[in-house]
Amino acid sequence: MTDPRASVATDVAALKGNPFLPAEFIVSGLVYDVETGLIEQIVRPEQLRNE
C-alpha cells in the first residue's frame, strides 16, 4: 500500500458497490497516522445506498 488515502477511498467504494450489504449501513473512511496519532477523514459517513 503506497497511498493509504487512495486505498481507503477504493475500499469504501467497494463496500458501496456490494449489493449484498444492507443499503442502510453507514460507512466512512479514515486514515490513522501512527506517528502523530492524528486521524484524517477521507470519506464522510453516509449510507451505502439510497434505496
Contacts in CASP RR format, 6 or more apart in sequence:
PFRMAT RR
TARGET T0000
AUTHOR 0000-0000-0000
METHOD contacts of the structure
MODEL  1
MTDPRASVATDVAALKGNPFLPAEFIVSGLVYDVETGLIEQIVRPEQLRN
E
1 7 0 8 1.000
4 31 0 8 1.000
5 31 0 8 1.000
5 40 0 8 1.000
5 42 0 8 1.000
8 29 0 8 1.000
8 30 0 8 1.000
8 31 0 8 1.000
8 42 0 8 1.000
8 43 0 8 1.000
9 29 0 8 1.000
9 42 0 8 1.000
9 43 0 8 1.000
11 29 0 8 1.000
12 27 0 8 1.000
12 28 0 8 1.000
12 29 0 8 1.000
12 42 0 8 1.000
12 43 0 8 1.000
15 21 0 8 1.000
15 25 0 8 1.000
15 27 0 8 1.000
15 48 0 8 1.000
16 27 0 8 1.000
16 48 0 8 1.000
16 49 0 8 1.000
17 48 0 8 1.000
17 49 0 8 1.000
18 48 0 8 1.000
21 48 0 8 1.000
22 48 0 8 1.000
23 47 0 8 1.000
23 48 0 8 1.000
23 49 0 8 1.000
23 50 0 8 1.000
23 51 0 8 1.000
24 47 0 8 1.000
24 48 0 8 1.000
25 47 0 8 1.000
25 48 0 8 1.000
26 45 0 8 1.000
26 46 0 8 1.000
26 47 0 8 1.000
26 48 0 8 1.000
27 43 0 8 1.000
27 45 0 8 1.000
27 46 0 8 1.000
27 47 0 8 1.000
27 48 0 8 1.000
28 41 0 8 1.000
28 43 0 8 1.000
28 44 0 8 1.000
28 45 0 8 1.000
28 46 0 8 1.000
29 41 0 8 1.000
29 42 0 8 1.000
29 43 0 8 1.000
30 39 0 8 1.000
30 40 0 8 1.000
30 41 0 8 1.000
30 42 0 8 1.000
31 39 0 8 1.000
31 40 0 8 1.000
31 42 0 8 1.000
32 38 0 8 1.000
32 39 0 8 1.000
33 39 0 8 1.000
33 40 0 8 1.000
END
